[in-house]
Amino acid sequence: MELKNQTAVSEFHLLGLTDNHKLLPLVFSMFLFMYLIIVLGNLIIVMAITAGSQLHTPMYLFLSVLSINDICYSTVTIPKMLVNIHAHDDSIGYIECLSQICFVSIFGDMENFLLAVMAYDRYVAICKPLRYRVIMNPICCVLMVLFSFLFSITDALTHSLMVLRLSFCTDLEIPHFFCELAQIIKLACSDTFLNNFLIFAAVFVFGGGPVCGIVFSYIYIVSSVLRMPSSEGKHRAFSTCASHLSVVSLFYGTGFGVYISSAVTDSLRNTAMASMMYSVVPPLLNPFIYSLRNREMKESLKKLVGRLIYLM
């Protein structure tokens, strides 16, 4: 196979979700609709939290950051896919592909860390209610978000810079709708042991750490709730965690589904379709989960809609 030095690579080709050109208009319409819902839904969540004074608490601060992160996460991948379909051009520049890898990693890691931070917030609220305001003070909340962002950037830059050392073959087709790190590494002709090792280490540290934090937080939450004397108190405590648990289940459930799909199928198209589940579906459904299952959010949304109608 003819080798090509990495500096000579000018572009990759994104094969997308289907090679049936008749289905491309349907794919374009579906992803455009989903992207608009993601942006509008998450913006409404941020606006409702900003406008509602009763929502100016750590839990809703983290939720607003999560909504902004979801918008950014989707914006990194979907618009490029829509442009390619509309222009009938599946190419993506080398630098643009590396940038996409970097930003997908940043916002994917950020989602992971934010869910862990939100679980810790619920743990403090339920298990240490008298010290909640002291522990979850504004400085602490901002620092947790900043450290989550710094860890995410560190992980993403490490993987992106390691891709720069790879050389690629003449086959530069990516069976995906965006530049996914694992797929790019598979295209390399040079030794990828270090890249794969770093992925494994990052999953263990930056993935396993937040997951363990979420699990241990909810172990303490459940044990604390079960010791409550009144059923009303138990119900109220569990209801404050219901939305977060739903989002956690959705995010990690789709991610686990991608892993199972890639393990049991050799079809790269099926793997790409499964990857869409964790990169598009959570940002799409998160606003609905928090708005439909949270009473305070419902009230704030009603007030926001009322103000907008009045202004119109």
Secondary structure, 3 states (H helix, E strand, C coil): CCEECHHHCCEEEECCCCCCHHHHHHHHHHHHHHHHHHHHHHHHHHHHHHHCHHHCCHHHHHHHHHHHHHHHHHHHHHHHHHHHHHHCCCEEEHHHHHHHHHHHHHHHHHHHHHHHHHHHHHHHHHHCHHHHHHHCCHHHHHHHHHHHHHHHHHHHHHHHHHHCCCCEECCCEECCCCCCHHHHHHHECCCCHHHHHHHHHHHHHHHHHHHHHHHHHHHHHHHHHHCCCCHHHHHHHHHHHHHHHHHHHHHHHHHHHHHHHHHHCCCHHHHHHHHHHHHHHHHHHHHHHHHHHCHHHHHHHHHHHHHHHHHC
